[in-house]
Amino acid sequence: MTTERRTDAPAANERTVRELYRVLHGEHQLDRTEEFFHPGYTDHDALLGGGTENFRRYWKELTTRHPGLAATVDHLVAGPDRVMLFATWRSPGGFLLHTAELYRLTDGRVAEHWNVVDRAALAARGTGPAEPGQPASPGLHGPHTAAERANAQLVLDAYREVFSEHRLELAERYYHQDYKHHNVRTDAVPDGLEAFKAFFADNIAAFPDLVTDVDHVVASGDRVMVFVTWRGTLTGAWSGGGPSDARLEMRTCDQFRIERGKVAEHWEVVDYLALQEAGLPTP
């Protein structure tokens, strides 16, 4: 028997996280931090450290360097005990950063936090980039509808067959021919299945051992969001050059809108510093 998801917990989790962004990251009322974080919460971003004191210290320092810094929640998917979102951070002084954030909530407060950060943008602003690796918590957590489980499985199967096993001929099993692709850093990413296959054919030629690990997945309604780690070695030729034997370990966050059993739309946040370190061009 399929267990239907409780509808109140995801909505409550979404409200909590949106209020966190309004109060802490918009109005900078850091004296209210304990209202949103569970005692002893764990933060897997080494720059923030663990505990509310470290959280306050980091954000006080960052907002001192970048007065007026505030975050906009661009996309959000809430599950039974976790919320994943895209955020854009801006300040009047020109600071711009795209991140993806994952929060695990318990008893109405944040107990654990992971993120994917465009570390190239951080480095360009003089903020030391955090270490890319963070512990995984794979698979769906908590009760979900049958449709949500099917959507999540569709995405997981696509990463396994298309990206890790390099079976590009199966891409149409997972993506609509005219699916839309959104990259938060550039508008130049082409839409559609044929452009998708050409892009990844070039990547697989460059990284013949390319594999993916889906570290986190959250599903709600027609949306699935994942944190993914991409690993490979630049031993092949690609459209911009030849092999360098550089190792790639890149983290992304991807959101998918599923329609009639296939991906109709895709958004992404990418750690571009990893691509730069492997010697590849970035937008």
N, C-alpha and C positions, 0 to 999 in steps of 0.2 A: 504494500500500500504506500502511495506517495504521501509524504507529510507536507501539507501546505504551510507556507511561511506565515508566521505571525506578522500582521501588518503594522502593529504599533511600534515594535522595537526599531525597525529601520527608520521610521519617521522621527522617532524621538532621538535617535543617534544623529540624524541629519540636522535636527534643530540644535542639538548641543554643539556640533562642530561649526555650524554657521554662526552661532552666537559666540563661540570661541574666537572666530576670525573677526567678528565685529568688535568685541571688547578688547581682545589682546593685540590683534594685528591691525586693527583699524584705529581704535581709540587709545591704544597703548596703556590701558589700565592694568599694568602688570601686578599691582597689589591684589588683583582678583584672580591670580593664577590658580590658587588652590580650588576655586570653584569648578574648574574644568579638568583638573588632573587628579587621578586616583593617587592616594599615598603610595610612595615607592614606585611610581611609574618608570618604565624603562624606555629610554630613547636610543635608537640604534644609529642616529647621526652623531658621529664622534665630535663634531663641532658644538653640538648642544650639550652633550653629556647627559647624565641621568639626574632626575630629581628636579623639583620646582625651582630651587635656588639657582642651579645651573641654567635652567630655562630663562629665568629673569635676567641673569647676568648676560647671557648671550644676546638677548633681544634689546637690552639697554645699550650694550656696546654697538650693536648694528644700527639702531635708530639714532644714536649719537653721531655715527659716521654718515648716516643718510637720513637727515631730518625729513619728517613727513612721509617716511616709508610706510606703505600700506599694501595689503594683498587683496586681490579680486579672485573669488572662487569662480572659475570658468566652467568646470564640469564636475559633477559629484554623483557618485553611486554609493548608496547606503545599503548595507546588509544587516543581518540579525545582530552582529556584534562588532562590525567594523565598517569604516567609511573610507573610501578612496576618492581623491579629487585632484584636479589640476588647479594650480594657483599661479597668478601673475603678480609679481612684486614690483612696485614702481615707487620712485620718489621724485619730487620736483627737480632734484639735481641731476636726473637722468639715469638713475639706477634702474635696470630692467633685468628681471630674472624669471625664468619659467621653472616651476618645480611640479612634481607629483608627490602627494602625501597620502600615507595610509595610517589610519588610527584604529586601534582596537579599544573598544569601550567596555567597561564593566561597571555595573551599578550607576550608570549615567555619567561616568567620567572617563577620560582617556587614561588607559592603563599601559599602552604600548604604542610606539610611533616608529615608522619607517619612511624613507623618502627616496625619490630619484631626483637628482639635481643636475642642471646643466652646469657642470663644474668649470667648463671653459668660460662661461660668463662670470662666475665667481672669481676665477683666477685673474680675469681681465680687470676686475674691480679691486684687486689687491686683497681679497679675502681668500685665505688658504683653502684649497679644495679639500673636502673630507675624503676619507678613504672610500673607494667605490663599493666594497663588499659589505653587505648586511645580511644577517641570518634570514633564512627563508621560513615561510609558514604556508606551504603549498596546499592547494585544494580548497573547495568551498567549506565554509564553517557555518554551522547552524542550519535550521530548517529552511528549505527553499521550495518553490513550486516546481512541478515537473518541467515547465517551460524554461525556467531559469537554469535548472540543471542541464537541460539539453543545450541551451545557448552556451553555457560554460564549457561543456564537453566539446561542442563544435570548435570553439577557440583553442582549447587544449589539443585537440586532434590536428588542427591546422598547424600549430607550432611543431608538433611531432613530425607530421608527414611532409609538410611543405618546407619548413625552415631547417629542421634537423636532419631529415632523411633526403632533402633536396629533390623532392618529387614535384617539381613545378607543374607537371602535367595534371596534377590533382587540384591545382589552385581553384579551378572553376567549381569544384565541389564545395568550396568554402566561401567564395566571394562572388557577388553579382558582377556581371560584365561591366556595368557602369558605376561601380561603387565609388564613393567620394573619399578622398584622402586629404586630411588636414594636418599640417605640421605647424606648430606654434611659432617656429622661428623663421619659416619661409613660406611664401605662397607659390613657390616654383615647383612643388611636388605634383606630378601629373596624376590625374584620376584614371580609373579604369583598369581592368584586369590585364590588358596587354602591356601597359606601362609597368604594372606591378611585376609581371613575369620578366620583362626586360631588365628592370632594376635589380631583381634578386638573382637573375642569371649572372649579371656582372659581379655581384657580391660573392656568389658561390664560386665563380671562376677565380676571384681574388683569394678567397678563404675556403679552400676545398674541404677543410675539416670543420667548417662552421657548424655549431650546435647551439641550441637554445634550452634554457631551463626556465620554466614558469615558476617564479618564486612565490607569488601571491595572486589570488583571484577573488574578485568580488562581483556578484551578479545581482541585478535587480531589474525586473521588468524585461525590456528589450535591450538592456545594456550589460556589457561585460567589461570590466577593467582588470588589467593584469600588470604586475611588475615582472620583467623578463631580464635575464642575464644572457648575453650573447658572447660566445667564446670561439676563437679561431686563430689561425696563423696565416699571415700574409705571404703565402708561398706561391701564389699563382699570378697570372697576368690579369689586369683589369683595364677598363677604358682610359684610365688616367695614368697608367704606368705599369711597372713590373714588380716582381717580388722583392720583399725586404726582410722576410722572416720575422717581422714584428708580431708580437702577440697582441691580440685584441681581447679585452674583457670590458664589455659595454653593457650598461643598464639602461633600460627604457621602461616607460609606462605607456600602455596602449589602451585606448577605449574603443570598443566596437559597438555599433548599433546593428542589431540582428533583425532582419526582415525576411519573412518566408523562408527561414532556415539557412540563410546565408548572410554574410557581412554586407551591409548596405553603406556603411559609413565608418571611418576610422580616424581617430585623433591620436597624436603621440607627443610625448616629451622624451628627449634623448639626451644622454650624457655625452656631449660632443667632445669633451676633453679626451675620452677614450679613443675616438676616431683620430684626433690630432696626434696622439701619442703613437698610433699605429701608422702615421704618415699619410693619412687620407684627407682629402679636402672636406671642408664643412661649410654649410650655408652661413 
